[in-house]
Amino acid sequence: MRVLTVDALVVCAHELGRVGLVHSQSFVTVEGRPVLVRADPEGRPIGGCPNIGPTIKPCTSTLAVQQGYSTWVTVEGRPVCLDSLRGLTDGTPPGTVKYKVNAPGQTLVTEAG
C-alpha cells in the first residue's frame, strides 16, 4: 500500500467530487510533499460532486475514516494514511456514499504489510 501525500487524489463515490486535502505535519515528506496522517482526511470539503437533485444532497464533506490508517508507520505518534483509505461522505443517501483514493500523490513509498 502506498503512503498518501497532500497531492493524493481522493474522491467521493460519484468520482467527480474531489476532496480538498490539507496536511497537519510538514516533518515527513515524499519528494518534498507532506505525508498525510490520522485526521488529515476527515472533515474536509468535497467540491464538484455531481449527485444533485430536488431531494438529493451532494457530497460536500468527508466524515471519519473507516480504514486506511497504517498500523506500522507513524509520524509524531499519528498513523500515516495509505491508499486503502475509505470513509463516508455527508452525501445522500446518508451512511452509504463513500470516499476513496484514486491516486496516492506519490509512487515511491509503500508500507509492506
Gaussian input, Z-matrix of N, CA and C with variables (Angstrom, degrees):
# hf/3-21g

backbone

0 1
 N
 C     1     B1
 C     2     B2     1     A1
 N     3     B3     2     A2     1     D1
 C     4     B4     3     A3     2     D2
 C     5     B5     4     A4     3     D3
 N     6     B6     5     A5     4     D4
 C     7     B7     6     A6     5     D5
 C     8     B8     7     A7     6     D6
 N     9     B9     8     A8     7     D7
 C    10    B10     9     A9     8     D8
 C    11    B11    10    A10     9     D9
 N    12    B12    11    A11    10    D10
 C    13    B13    12    A12    11    D11
 C    14    B14    13    A13    12    D12
 N    15    B15    14    A14    13    D13
 C    16    B16    15    A15    14    D14
 C    17    B17    16    A16    15    D15
 N    18    B18    17    A17    16    D16
 C    19    B19    18    A18    17    D17
 C    20    B20    19    A19    18    D18
 N    21    B21    20    A20    19    D19
 C    22    B22    21    A21    20    D20
 C    23    B23    22    A22    21    D21
 N    24    B24    23    A23    22    D22
 C    25    B25    24    A24    23    D23
 C    26    B26    25    A25    24    D24
 N    27    B27    26    A26    25    D25
 C    28    B28    27    A27    26    D26
 C    29    B29    28    A28    27    D27
 N    30    B30    29    A29    28    D28
 C    31    B31    30    A30    29    D29
 C    32    B32    31    A31    30    D30
 N    33    B33    32    A32    31    D31
 C    34    B34    33    A33    32    D32
 C    35    B35    34    A34    33    D33
 N    36    B36    35    A35    34    D34
 C    37    B37    36    A36    35    D35
 C    38    B38    37    A37    36    D36
 N    39    B39    38    A38    37    D37
 C    40    B40    39    A39    38    D38
 C    41    B41    40    A40    39    D39
 N    42    B42    41    A41    40    D40
 C    43    B43    42    A42    41    D41
 C    44    B44    43    A43    42    D42
 N    45    B45    44    A44    43    D43
 C    46    B46    45    A45    44    D44
 C    47    B47    46    A46    45    D45
 N    48    B48    47    A47    46    D46
 C    49    B49    48    A48    47    D47
 C    50    B50    49    A49    48    D48
 N    51    B51    50    A50    49    D49
 C    52    B52    51    A51    50    D50
 C    53    B53    52    A52    51    D51
 N    54    B54    53    A53    52    D52
 C    55    B55    54    A54    53    D53
 C    56    B56    55    A55    54    D54
 N    57    B57    56    A56    55    D55
 C    58    B58    57    A57    56    D56
 C    59    B59    58    A58    57    D57
 N    60    B60    59    A59    58    D58
 C    61    B61    60    A60    59    D59
 C    62    B62    61    A61    60    D60
 N    63    B63    62    A62    61    D61
 C    64    B64    63    A63    62    D62
 C    65    B65    64    A64    63    D63
 N    66    B66    65    A65    64    D64
 C    67    B67    66    A66    65    D65
 C    68    B68    67    A67    66    D66
 N    69    B69    68    A68    67    D67
 C    70    B70    69    A69    68    D68
 C    71    B71    70    A70    69    D69
 N    72    B72    71    A71    70    D70
 C    73    B73    72    A72    71    D71
 C    74    B74    73    A73    72    D72
 N    75    B75    74    A74    73    D73
 C    76    B76    75    A75    74    D74
 C    77    B77    76    A76    75    D75
 N    78    B78    77    A77    76    D76
 C    79    B79    78    A78    77    D77
 C    80    B80    79    A79    78    D78
 N    81    B81    80    A80    79    D79
 C    82    B82    81    A81    80    D80
 C    83    B83    82    A82    81    D81
 N    84    B84    83    A83    82    D82
 C    85    B85    84    A84    83    D83
 C    86    B86    85    A85    84    D84
 N    87    B87    86    A86    85    D85
 C    88    B88    87    A87    86    D86
 C    89    B89    88    A88    87    D87
 N    90    B90    89    A89    88    D88
 C    91    B91    90    A90    89    D89
 C    92    B92    91    A91    90    D90
 N    93    B93    92    A92    91    D91
 C    94    B94    93    A93    92    D92
 C    95    B95    94    A94    93    D93
 N    96    B96    95    A95    94    D94
 C    97    B97    96    A96    95    D95
 C    98    B98    97    A97    96    D96
 N    99    B99    98    A98    97    D97
 C   100   B100    99    A99    98    D98
 C   101   B101   100   A100    99    D99
 N   102   B102   101   A101   100   D100
 C   103   B103   102   A102   101   D101
 C   104   B104   103   A103   102   D102
 N   105   B105   104   A104   103   D103
 C   106   B106   105   A105   104   D104
 C   107   B107   106   A106   105   D105
 N   108   B108   107   A107   106   D106
 C   109   B109   108   A108   107   D107
 C   110   B110   109   A109   108   D108
 N   111   B111   110   A110   109   D109
 C   112   B112   111   A111   110   D110
 C   113   B113   112   A112   111   D111
 N   114   B114   113   A113   112   D112
 C   115   B115   114   A114   113   D113
 C   116   B116   115   A115   114   D114
 N   117   B117   116   A116   115   D115
 C   118   B118   117   A117   116   D116
 C   119   B119   118   A118   117   D117
 N   120   B120   119   A119   118   D118
 C   121   B121   120   A120   119   D119
 C   122   B122   121   A121   120   D120
 N   123   B123   122   A122   121   D121
 C   124   B124   123   A123   122   D122
 C   125   B125   124   A124   123   D123
 N   126   B126   125   A125   124   D124
 C   127   B127   126   A126   125   D125
 C   128   B128   127   A127   126   D126
 N   129   B129   128   A128   127   D127
 C   130   B130   129   A129   128   D128
 C   131   B131   130   A130   129   D129
 N   132   B132   131   A131   130   D130
 C   133   B133   132   A132   131   D131
 C   134   B134   133   A133   132   D132
 N   135   B135   134   A134   133   D133
 C   136   B136   135   A135   134   D134
 C   137   B137   136   A136   135   D135
 N   138   B138   137   A137   136   D136
 C   139   B139   138   A138   137   D137
 C   140   B140   139   A139   138   D138
 N   141   B141   140   A140   139   D139
 C   142   B142   141   A141   140   D140
 C   143   B143   142   A142   141   D141
 N   144   B144   143   A143   142   D142
 C   145   B145   144   A144   143   D143
 C   146   B146   145   A145   144   D144
 N   147   B147   146   A146   145   D145
 C   148   B148   147   A147   146   D146
 C   149   B149   148   A148   147   D147
 N   150   B150   149   A149   148   D148
 C   151   B151   150   A150   149   D149
 C   152   B152   151   A151   150   D150
 N   153   B153   152   A152   151   D151
 C   154   B154   153   A153   152   D152
 C   155   B155   154   A154   153   D153
 N   156   B156   155   A155   154   D154
 C   157   B157   156   A156   155   D155
 C   158   B158   157   A157   156   D156
 N   159   B159   158   A158   157   D157
 C   160   B160   159   A159   158   D158
 C   161   B161   160   A160   159   D159
 N   162   B162   161   A161   160   D160
 C   163   B163   162   A162   161   D161
 C   164   B164   163   A163   162   D162
 N   165   B165   164   A164   163   D163
 C   166   B166   165   A165   164   D164
 C   167   B167   166   A166   165   D165
 N   168   B168   167   A167   166   D166
 C   169   B169   168   A168   167   D167
 C   170   B170   169   A169   168   D168
 N   171   B171   170   A170   169   D169
 C   172   B172   171   A171   170   D170
 C   173   B173   172   A172   171   D171
 N   174   B174   173   A173   172   D172
 C   175   B175   174   A174   173   D173
 C   176   B176   175   A175   174   D174
 N   177   B177   176   A176   175   D175
 C   178   B178   177   A177   176   D176
 C   179   B179   178   A178   177   D177
 N   180   B180   179   A179   178   D178
 C   181   B181   180   A180   179   D179
 C   182   B182   181   A181   180   D180
 N   183   B183   182   A182   181   D181
 C   184   B184   183   A183   182   D182
 C   185   B185   184   A184   183   D183
 N   186   B186   185   A185   184   D184
 C   187   B187   186   A186   185   D185
 C   188   B188   187   A187   186   D186
 N   189   B189   188   A188   187   D187
 C   190   B190   189   A189   188   D188
 C   191   B191   190   A190   189   D189
 N   192   B192   191   A191   190   D190
 C   193   B193   192   A192   191   D191
 C   194   B194   193   A193   192   D192
 N   195   B195   194   A194   193   D193
 C   196   B196   195   A195   194   D194
 C   197   B197   196   A196   195   D195
 N   198   B198   197   A197   196   D196
 C   199   B199   198   A198   197   D197
 C   200   B200   199   A199   198   D198
 N   201   B201   200   A200   199   D199
 C   202   B202   201   A201   200   D200
 C   203   B203   202   A202   201   D201
 N   204   B204   203   A203   202   D202
 C   205   B205   204   A204   203   D203
 C   206   B206   205   A205   204   D204
 N   207   B207   206   A206   205   D205
 C   208   B208   207   A207   206   D206
 C   209   B209   208   A208   207   D207
 N   210   B210   209   A209   208   D208
 C   211   B211   210   A210   209   D209
 C   212   B212   211   A211   210   D210
 N   213   B213   212   A212   211   D211
 C   214   B214   213   A213   212   D212
 C   215   B215   214   A214   213   D213
 N   216   B216   215   A215   214   D214
 C   217   B217   216   A216   215   D215
 C   218   B218   217   A217   216   D216
 N   219   B219   218   A218   217   D217
 C   220   B220   219   A219   218   D218
 C   221   B221   220   A220   219   D219
 N   222   B222   221   A221   220   D220
 C   223   B223   222   A222   221   D221
 C   224   B224   223   A223   222   D222
 N   225   B225   224   A224   223   D223
 C   226   B226   225   A225   224   D224
 C   227   B227   226   A226   225   D225
 N   228   B228   227   A227   226   D226
 C   229   B229   228   A228   227   D227
 C   230   B230   229   A229   228   D228
 N   231   B231   230   A230   229   D229
 C   232   B232   231   A231   230   D230
 C   233   B233   232   A232   231   D231
 N   234   B234   233   A233   232   D232
 C   235   B235   234   A234   233   D233
 C   236   B236   235   A235   234   D234
 N   237   B237   236   A236   235   D235
 C   238   B238   237   A237   236   D236
 C   239   B239   238   A238   237   D237
 N   240   B240   239   A239   238   D238
 C   241   B241   240   A240   239   D239
 C   242   B242   241   A241   240   D240
 N   243   B243   242   A242   241   D241
 C   244   B244   243   A243   242   D242
 C   245   B245   244   A244   243   D243
 N   246   B246   245   A245   244   D244
 C   247   B247   246   A246   245   D245
 C   248   B248   247   A247   246   D246
 N   249   B249   248   A248   247   D247
 C   250   B250   249   A249   248   D248
 C   251   B251   250   A250   249   D249
 N   252   B252   251   A251   250   D250
 C   253   B253   252   A252   251   D251
 C   254   B254   253   A253   252   D252
 N   255   B255   254   A254   253   D253
 C   256   B256   255   A255   254   D254
 C   257   B257   256   A256   255   D255
 N   258   B258   257   A257   256   D256
 C   259   B259   258   A258   257   D257
 C   260   B260   259   A259   258   D258
 N   261   B261   260   A260   259   D259
 C   262   B262   261   A261   260   D260
 C   263   B263   262   A262   261   D261
 N   264   B264   263   A263   262   D262
 C   265   B265   264   A264   263   D263
 C   266   B266   265   A265   264   D264
 N   267   B267   266   A266   265   D265
 C   268   B268   267   A267   266   D266
 C   269   B269   268   A268   267   D267
 N   270   B270   269   A269   268   D268
 C   271   B271   270   A270   269   D269
 C   272   B272   271   A271   270   D270
 N   273   B273   272   A272   271   D271
 C   274   B274   273   A273   272   D272
 C   275   B275   274   A274   273   D273
 N   276   B276   275   A275   274   D274
 C   277   B277   276   A276   275   D275
 C   278   B278   277   A277   276   D276
 N   279   B279   278   A278   277   D277
 C   280   B280   279   A279   278   D278
 C   281   B281   280   A280   279   D279
 N   282   B282   281   A281   280   D280
 C   283   B283   282   A282   281   D281
 C   284   B284   283   A283   282   D282
 N   285   B285   284   A284   283   D283
 C   286   B286   285   A285   284   D284
 C   287   B287   286   A286   285   D285
 N   288   B288   287   A287   286   D286
 C   289   B289   288   A288   287   D287
 C   290   B290   289   A289   288   D288
 N   291   B291   290   A290   289   D289
 C   292   B292   291   A291   290   D290
 C   293   B293   292   A292   291   D291
 N   294   B294   293   A293   292   D292
 C   295   B295   294   A294   293   D293
 C   296   B296   295   A295   294   D294
 N   297   B297   296   A296   295   D295
 C   298   B298   297   A297   296   D296
 C   299   B299   298   A298   297   D297
 N   300   B300   299   A299   298   D298
 C   301   B301   300   A300   299   D299
 C   302   B302   301   A301   300   D300
 N   303   B303   302   A302   301   D301
 C   304   B304   303   A303   302   D302
 C   305   B305   304   A304   303   D303
 N   306   B306   305   A305   304   D304
 C   307   B307   306   A306   305   D305
 C   308   B308   307   A307   306   D306
 N   309   B309   308   A308   307   D307
 C   310   B310   309   A309   308   D308
 C   311   B311   310   A310   309   D309
 N   312   B312   311   A311   310   D310
 C   313   B313   312   A312   311   D311
 C   314   B314   313   A313   312   D312
 N   315   B315   314   A314   313   D313
 C   316   B316   315   A315   314   D314
 C   317   B317   316   A316   315   D315
 N   318   B318   317   A317   316   D316
 C   319   B319   318   A318   317   D317
 C   320   B320   319   A319   318   D318
 N   321   B321   320   A320   319   D319
 C   322   B322   321   A321   320   D320
 C   323   B323   322   A322   321   D321
 N   324   B324   323   A323   322   D322
 C   325   B325   324   A324   323   D323
 C   326   B326   325   A325   324   D324
 N   327   B327   326   A326   325   D325
 C   328   B328   327   A327   326   D326
 C   329   B329   328   A328   327   D327
 N   330   B330   329   A329   328   D328
 C   331   B331   330   A330   329   D329
 C   332   B332   331   A331   330   D330
 N   333   B333   332   A332   331   D331
 C   334   B334   333   A333   332   D332
 C   335   B335   334   A334   333   D333
 N   336   B336   335   A335   334   D334
 C   337   B337   336   A336   335   D335
 C   338   B338   337   A337   336   D336

   B1=1.4432
   B2=1.5267
   B3=1.2936
   B4=1.4616
   B5=1.5340
   B6=1.3215
   B7=1.4601
   B8=1.5271
   B9=1.3344
   B10=1.4665
   B11=1.5225
   B12=1.3210
   B13=1.4616
   B14=1.5138
   B15=1.3087
   B16=1.4606
   B17=1.5349
   B18=1.3335
   B19=1.4650
   B20=1.5266
   B21=1.3190
   B22=1.4644
   B23=1.5288
   B24=1.3177
   B25=1.4609
   B26=1.5187
   B27=1.3269
   B28=1.4606
   B29=1.5227
   B30=1.3351
   B31=1.4616
   B32=1.5207
   B33=1.3373
   B34=1.4639
   B35=1.5231
   B36=1.3096
   B37=1.4662
   B38=1.5229
   B39=1.3113
   B40=1.4646
   B41=1.5302
   B42=1.3279
   B43=1.4672
   B44=1.5354
   B45=1.3100
   B46=1.4634
   B47=1.5240
   B48=1.3219
   B49=1.4600
   B50=1.5112
   B51=1.3198
   B52=1.4695
   B53=1.5297
   B54=1.3304
   B55=1.4627
   B56=1.5312
   B57=1.3240
   B58=1.4649
   B59=1.5141
   B60=1.3149
   B61=1.4656
   B62=1.5179
   B63=1.3245
   B64=1.4634
   B65=1.5271
   B66=1.3204
   B67=1.4605
   B68=1.5196
   B69=1.3397
   B70=1.4662
   B71=1.5271
   B72=1.3233
   B73=1.4578
   B74=1.5225
   B75=1.3243
   B76=1.4666
   B77=1.5275
   B78=1.3234
   B79=1.4608
   B80=1.5291
   B81=1.3437
   B82=1.4570
   B83=1.5225
   B84=1.3452
   B85=1.4577
   B86=1.5231
   B87=1.3200
   B88=1.4595
   B89=1.5181
   B90=1.3023
   B91=1.4672
   B92=1.5337
   B93=1.3316
   B94=1.4571
   B95=1.5183
   B96=1.3317
   B97=1.4595
   B98=1.5216
   B99=1.3382
   B100=1.4604
   B101=1.5302
   B102=1.3311
   B103=1.4576
   B104=1.5307
   B105=1.3370
   B106=1.4631
   B107=1.5208
   B108=1.3357
   B109=1.4579
   B110=1.5259
   B111=1.3484
   B112=1.4696
   B113=1.5350
   B114=1.3070
   B115=1.4664
   B116=1.5329
   B117=1.3471
   B118=1.4679
   B119=1.5335
   B120=1.3500
   B121=1.4729
   B122=1.5321
   B123=1.3162
   B124=1.4664
   B125=1.5273
   B126=1.3248
   B127=1.4599
   B128=1.5178
   B129=1.3183
   B130=1.4681
   B131=1.5205
   B132=1.3221
   B133=1.4688
   B134=1.5296
   B135=1.3117
   B136=1.4617
   B137=1.5208
   B138=1.3140
   B139=1.4603
   B140=1.5138
   B141=1.3337
   B142=1.4576
   B143=1.5122
   B144=1.3232
   B145=1.4653
   B146=1.5345
   B147=1.3533
   B148=1.4550
   B149=1.5269
   B150=1.3166
   B151=1.4660
   B152=1.5337
   B153=1.3351
   B154=1.4645
   B155=1.5263
   B156=1.3063
   B157=1.4586
   B158=1.5170
   B159=1.3455
   B160=1.4682
   B161=1.5271
   B162=1.3169
   B163=1.4713
   B164=1.5248
   B165=1.3222
   B166=1.4644
   B167=1.5257
   B168=1.3201
   B169=1.4605
   B170=1.5207
   B171=1.3295
   B172=1.4638
   B173=1.5281
   B174=1.3049
   B175=1.4674
   B176=1.5315
   B177=1.3227
   B178=1.4630
   B179=1.5196
   B180=1.3508
   B181=1.4560
   B182=1.5259
   B183=1.3441
   B184=1.4603
   B185=1.5209
   B186=1.3212
   B187=1.4562
   B188=1.5395
   B189=1.3064
   B190=1.4693
   B191=1.5238
   B192=1.3122
   B193=1.4624
   B194=1.5230
   B195=1.3412
   B196=1.4627
   B197=1.5245
   B198=1.3243
   B199=1.4619
   B200=1.5138
   B201=1.3295
   B202=1.4580
   B203=1.5125
   B204=1.3359
   B205=1.4588
   B206=1.5265
   B207=1.3154
   B208=1.4573
   B209=1.5237
   B210=1.3182
   B211=1.4647
   B212=1.5235
   B213=1.3417
   B214=1.4631
   B215=1.5161
   B216=1.3235
   B217=1.4656
   B218=1.5261
   B219=1.3393
   B220=1.4618
   B221=1.5234
   B222=1.3107
   B223=1.4669
   B224=1.5195
   B225=1.3093
   B226=1.4626
   B227=1.5351
   B228=1.3299
   B229=1.4617
   B230=1.5179
   B231=1.3258
   B232=1.4684
   B233=1.5261
   B234=1.3317
   B235=1.4556
   B236=1.5293
   B237=1.3334
   B238=1.4623
   B239=1.5228
   B240=1.3233
   B241=1.4601
   B242=1.5254
   B243=1.3240
   B244=1.4629
   B245=1.5259
   B246=1.3324
   B247=1.4596
   B248=1.5292
   B249=1.3242
   B250=1.4694
   B251=1.5268
   B252=1.3296
   B253=1.4678
   B254=1.5267
   B255=1.3347
   B256=1.4658
   B257=1.5220
   B258=1.3210
   B259=1.4586
   B260=1.5084
   B261=1.3146
   B262=1.4579
   B263=1.5248
   B264=1.3315
   B265=1.4584
   B266=1.5239
   B267=1.3220
   B268=1.4582
   B269=1.5314
   B270=1.3289
   B271=1.4686
   B272=1.5216
   B273=1.3317
   B274=1.4656
   B275=1.5112
   B276=1.3356
   B277=1.4552
   B278=1.5315
   B279=1.3300
   B280=1.4694
   B281=1.5261
   B282=1.3187
   B283=1.4568
   B284=1.5135
   B285=1.3311
   B286=1.4686
   B287=1.5209
   B288=1.3242
   B289=1.4643
   B290=1.5288
   B291=1.3166
   B292=1.4657
   B293=1.5252
   B294=1.3258
   B295=1.4626
   B296=1.5232
   B297=1.3404
   B298=1.4570
   B299=1.5156
   B300=1.3083
   B301=1.4640
   B302=1.5248
   B303=1.3247
   B304=1.4639
   B305=1.5234
   B306=1.3284
   B307=1.4685
   B308=1.5296
   B309=1.3515
   B310=1.4598
   B311=1.5280
   B312=1.3235
   B313=1.4627
   B314=1.5206
   B315=1.3458
   B316=1.4675
   B317=1.5218
   B318=1.3384
   B319=1.4734
   B320=1.5289
   B321=1.3181
   B322=1.4631
   B323=1.5161
   B324=1.3345
   B325=1.4602
   B326=1.5323
   B327=1.3404
   B328=1.4576
   B329=1.5201
   B330=1.3157
   B331=1.4554
   B332=1.5122
   B333=1.3045
   B334=1.4633
   B335=1.5307
   B336=1.3096
   B337=1.4555
   B338=1.4502
   A1=109.22
   A2=116.27
   A3=121.66
   A4=110.60
   A5=114.53
   A6=122.13
   A7=108.14
   A8=117.42
   A9=121.59
   A10=111.76
   A11=115.54
   A12=121.07
   A13=108.58
   A14=115.65
   A15=121.56
   A16=111.44
   A17=117.40
   A18=122.03
   A19=113.42
   A20=118.21
   A21=121.24
   A22=110.31
   A23=115.19
   A24=121.30
   A25=107.37
   A26=115.24
   A27=122.41
   A28=106.47
   A29=115.99
   A30=121.08
   A31=110.67
   A32=115.37
   A33=119.95
   A34=107.99
   A35=116.86
   A36=122.05
   A37=112.71
   A38=117.91
   A39=121.59
   A40=111.71
   A41=116.32
   A42=126.90
   A43=115.98
   A44=119.58
   A45=120.26
   A46=112.86
   A47=116.94
   A48=121.10
   A49=110.64
   A50=116.50
   A51=121.37
   A52=110.88
   A53=115.51
   A54=121.91
   A55=109.13
   A56=116.11
   A57=122.11
   A58=110.24
   A59=116.65
   A60=121.68
   A61=112.15
   A62=115.00
   A63=122.83
   A64=106.74
   A65=116.80
   A66=120.52
   A67=110.27
   A68=115.43
   A69=120.24
   A70=112.12
   A71=117.09
   A72=120.95
   A73=108.17
   A74=115.95
   A75=121.30
   A76=111.93
   A77=116.11
   A78=121.63
   A79=112.26
   A80=116.89
   A81=121.86
   A82=109.02
   A83=115.19
   A84=120.61
   A85=110.22
   A86=115.45
   A87=122.79
   A88=105.54
   A89=116.60
   A90=122.50
   A91=111.28
   A92=115.33
   A93=120.85
   A94=115.62
   A95=117.71
   A96=121.70
   A97=109.55
   A98=118.97
   A99=121.87
   A100=113.69
   A101=115.13
   A102=123.08
   A103=107.86
   A104=116.24
   A105=121.29
   A106=110.13
   A107=116.05
   A108=122.43
   A109=109.48
   A110=114.97
   A111=120.74
   A112=111.91
   A113=114.32
   A114=127.36
   A115=113.97
   A116=118.75
   A117=119.04
   A118=112.81
   A119=120.40
   A120=119.27
   A121=114.50
   A122=117.73
   A123=120.47
   A124=111.81
   A125=116.00
   A126=121.23
   A127=113.12
   A128=117.68
   A129=122.37
   A130=110.70
   A131=116.35
   A132=119.94
   A133=111.64
   A134=115.12
   A135=122.21
   A136=106.72
   A137=116.41
   A138=121.02
   A139=111.18
   A140=116.57
   A141=121.73
   A142=116.29
   A143=118.81
   A144=119.86
   A145=109.06
   A146=117.52
   A147=121.03
   A148=114.31
   A149=118.21
   A150=122.27
   A151=109.58
   A152=115.70
   A153=121.03
   A154=109.88
   A155=115.94
   A156=121.10
   A157=110.00
   A158=117.35
   A159=120.90
   A160=114.21
   A161=118.26
   A162=120.75
   A163=111.39
   A164=115.87
   A165=121.04
   A166=110.04
   A167=115.66
   A168=120.89
   A169=108.38
   A170=117.99
   A171=119.55
   A172=110.84
   A173=115.94
   A174=121.46
   A175=107.84
   A176=117.04
   A177=120.95
   A178=113.10
   A179=116.96
   A180=119.83
   A181=110.49
   A182=115.45
   A183=120.23
   A184=109.60
   A185=115.69
   A186=121.79
   A187=107.33
   A188=117.77
   A189=121.89
   A190=112.05
   A191=115.84
   A192=122.27
   A193=108.02
   A194=116.55
   A195=121.64
   A196=111.79
   A197=116.82
   A198=122.00
   A199=108.63
   A200=115.95
   A201=119.99
   A202=115.64
   A203=117.66
   A204=120.08
   A205=107.79
   A206=117.08
   A207=121.88
   A208=111.36
   A209=115.50
   A210=120.51
   A211=110.58
   A212=116.93
   A213=121.91
   A214=113.90
   A215=117.37
   A216=120.95
   A217=110.32
   A218=115.73
   A219=120.61
   A220=110.28
   A221=115.19
   A222=123.23
   A223=105.66
   A224=116.35
   A225=122.09
   A226=111.38
   A227=116.15
   A228=121.95
   A229=115.32
   A230=118.09
   A231=120.71
   A232=109.86
   A233=117.56
   A234=120.55
   A235=111.99
   A236=116.02
   A237=119.71
   A238=109.10
   A239=116.35
   A240=122.87
   A241=109.13
   A242=114.95
   A243=121.73
   A244=110.39
   A245=115.99
   A246=119.00
   A247=113.64
   A248=117.76
   A249=122.28
   A250=111.36
   A251=116.85
   A252=123.25
   A253=111.57
   A254=115.88
   A255=122.98
   A256=108.55
   A257=115.37
   A258=121.49
   A259=108.65
   A260=116.50
   A261=121.64
   A262=111.22
   A263=114.82
   A264=121.61
   A265=107.93
   A266=116.35
   A267=120.97
   A268=112.20
   A269=117.55
   A270=121.81
   A271=112.63
   A272=115.61
   A273=120.75
   A274=110.87
   A275=116.84
   A276=126.79
   A277=111.61
   A278=116.53
   A279=120.78
   A280=112.29
   A281=115.12
   A282=120.63
   A283=115.27
   A284=117.57
   A285=119.38
   A286=114.29
   A287=118.58
   A288=120.89
   A289=109.51
   A290=115.51
   A291=120.62
   A292=112.04
   A293=114.72
   A294=121.09
   A295=107.57
   A296=115.63
   A297=121.27
   A298=109.78
   A299=115.76
   A300=122.24
   A301=109.25
   A302=116.68
   A303=121.14
   A304=111.66
   A305=117.31
   A306=122.15
   A307=107.86
   A308=118.00
   A309=120.99
   A310=115.66
   A311=117.85
   A312=119.76
   A313=114.05
   A314=116.24
   A315=121.42
   A316=107.57
   A317=116.26
   A318=119.91
   A319=112.81
   A320=117.70
   A321=120.42
   A322=115.38
   A323=118.02
   A324=121.42
   A325=110.97
   A326=114.05
   A327=120.73
   A328=109.94
   A329=115.57
   A330=121.38
   A331=106.37
   A332=117.54
   A333=121.49
   A334=107.56
   A335=116.42
   A336=120.74
   A337=115.97
   D1=138.28
   D2=-178.78
   D3=-87.71
   D4=146.62
   D5=176.12
   D6=-78.95
   D7=140.37
   D8=-179.81
   D9=-88.17
   D10=140.78
   D11=170.01
   D12=-110.69
   D13=174.87
   D14=179.24
   D15=-61.15
   D16=-17.31
   D17=178.65
   D18=-87.61
   D19=3.36
   D20=-179.12
   D21=-60.24
   D22=149.54
   D23=174.93
   D24=-101.51
   D25=104.60
   D26=178.53
   D27=-112.51
   D28=128.29
   D29=-174.15
   D30=-130.60
   D31=158.89
   D32=171.72
   D33=-76.44
   D34=168.87
   D35=-177.62
   D36=-61.15
   D37=-17.22
   D38=179.01
   D39=-83.27
   D40=2.09
   D41=173.17
   D42=71.58
   D43=-30.58
   D44=-177.40
   D45=-91.69
   D46=-17.03
   D47=179.00
   D48=-79.06
   D49=113.69
   D50=-176.34
   D51=-101.74
   D52=133.30
   D53=-179.65
   D54=-82.23
   D55=130.15
   D56=176.77
   D57=-83.72
   D58=96.15
   D59=-176.38
   D60=-81.47
   D61=144.60
   D62=176.17
   D63=-136.29
   D64=136.15
   D65=179.96
   D66=-92.79
   D67=147.58
   D68=-179.92
   D69=-107.48
   D70=-2.42
   D71=177.72
   D72=-139.92
   D73=151.01
   D74=179.34
   D75=-125.00
   D76=2.88
   D77=-175.65
   D78=-68.60
   D79=-44.08
   D80=-178.45
   D81=-107.08
   D82=126.13
   D83=-179.23
   D84=-132.96
   D85=161.59
   D86=170.48
   D87=-124.80
   D88=121.29
   D89=-176.13
   D90=51.85
   D91=37.64
   D92=176.91
   D93=81.41
   D94=2.02
   D95=-178.91
   D96=-107.90
   D97=130.17
   D98=-176.64
   D99=-60.78
   D100=139.93
   D101=175.86
   D102=-80.38
   D103=141.52
   D104=176.76
   D105=-83.54
   D106=143.06
   D107=179.33
   D108=-127.38
   D109=174.55
   D110=-176.87
   D111=-46.13
   D112=135.13
   D113=178.97
   D114=82.60
   D115=-15.24
   D116=178.48
   D117=-58.46
   D118=-39.91
   D119=-178.82
   D120=-83.99
   D121=-3.18
   D122=-174.77
   D123=-91.15
   D124=139.15
   D125=178.38
   D126=70.09
   D127=25.40
   D128=-179.27
   D129=-94.95
   D130=149.60
   D131=179.92
   D132=-71.27
   D133=148.52
   D134=174.10
   D135=-118.33
   D136=123.97
   D137=179.64
   D138=-114.04
   D139=141.65
   D140=173.60
   D141=89.15
   D142=11.48
   D143=178.85
   D144=-65.68
   D145=127.00
   D146=-178.00
   D147=-85.81
   D148=1.11
   D149=-176.81
   D150=-77.66
   D151=80.12
   D152=-173.78
   D153=-127.25
   D154=140.66
   D155=177.85
   D156=-177.32
   D157=175.77
   D158=-176.21
   D159=-56.98
   D160=-39.13
   D161=-179.38
   D162=-117.86
   D163=18.97
   D164=-176.80
   D165=-114.85
   D166=129.90
   D167=176.90
   D168=-99.44
   D169=123.92
   D170=176.50
   D171=-69.15
   D172=161.73
   D173=175.52
   D174=-70.71
   D175=122.22
   D176=179.41
   D177=-124.20
   D178=-9.85
   D179=-177.09
   D180=-156.66
   D181=148.02
   D182=174.34
   D183=-86.46
   D184=147.92
   D185=174.19
   D186=-104.71
   D187=-164.12
   D188=-175.93
   D189=-60.71
   D190=146.55
   D191=175.26
   D192=-70.53
   D193=134.37
   D194=177.72
   D195=-97.65
   D196=-29.37
   D197=176.44
   D198=-157.24
   D199=159.59
   D200=175.16
   D201=115.17
   D202=10.05
   D203=171.76
   D204=-96.28
   D205=137.02
   D206=179.85
   D207=-64.29
   D208=143.54
   D209=172.62
   D210=-99.57
   D211=-2.19
   D212=-177.25
   D213=-114.76
   D214=-39.48
   D215=-170.91
   D216=-110.42
   D217=128.38
   D218=178.39
   D219=-131.00
   D220=158.50
   D221=172.29
   D222=-125.77
   D223=118.63
   D224=-177.15
   D225=50.94
   D226=40.49
   D227=177.01
   D228=82.43
   D229=-1.15
   D230=179.81
   D231=-108.49
   D232=130.05
   D233=-179.13
   D234=-61.91
   D235=143.32
   D236=175.06
   D237=-76.36
   D238=157.75
   D239=177.70
   D240=-87.88
   D241=141.65
   D242=-179.63
   D243=-115.94
   D244=165.81
   D245=-177.56
   D246=-72.83
   D247=1.43
   D248=172.06
   D249=-87.58
   D250=6.20
   D251=-176.73
   D252=-54.39
   D253=131.17
   D254=176.74
   D255=-147.29
   D256=149.42
   D257=175.21
   D258=-171.23
   D259=177.87
   D260=-179.86
   D261=-93.91
   D262=156.27
   D263=171.76
   D264=-106.59
   D265=177.65
   D266=176.82
   D267=-91.74
   D268=11.50
   D269=-179.79
   D270=-74.27
   D271=170.00
   D272=179.40
   D273=-100.05
   D274=151.29
   D275=-4.56
   D276=-70.10
   D277=142.76
   D278=-175.99
   D279=-56.67
   D280=140.62
   D281=175.88
   D282=77.55
   D283=12.32
   D284=-178.21
   D285=-128.09
   D286=-25.78
   D287=-175.21
   D288=-89.34
   D289=122.83
   D290=-176.02
   D291=-106.51
   D292=163.12
   D293=168.29
   D294=-112.03
   D295=157.37
   D296=-175.21
   D297=-153.18
   D298=170.33
   D299=179.44
   D300=-97.05
   D301=125.27
   D302=172.76
   D303=-96.73
   D304=-26.68
   D305=177.48
   D306=-153.95
   D307=134.50
   D308=-174.54
   D309=-76.84
   D310=-11.13
   D311=-178.99
   D312=89.74
   D313=-3.97
   D314=177.16
   D315=-165.07
   D316=160.06
   D317=-179.12
   D318=-126.17
   D319=10.16
   D320=-175.94
   D321=-94.41
   D322=-40.09
   D323=-169.41
   D324=-107.21
   D325=126.01
   D326=177.78
   D327=-125.81
   D328=161.78
   D329=172.31
   D330=-109.72
   D331=122.00
   D332=176.29
   D333=-86.48
   D334=126.05
   D335=-174.61
   D336=-101.46

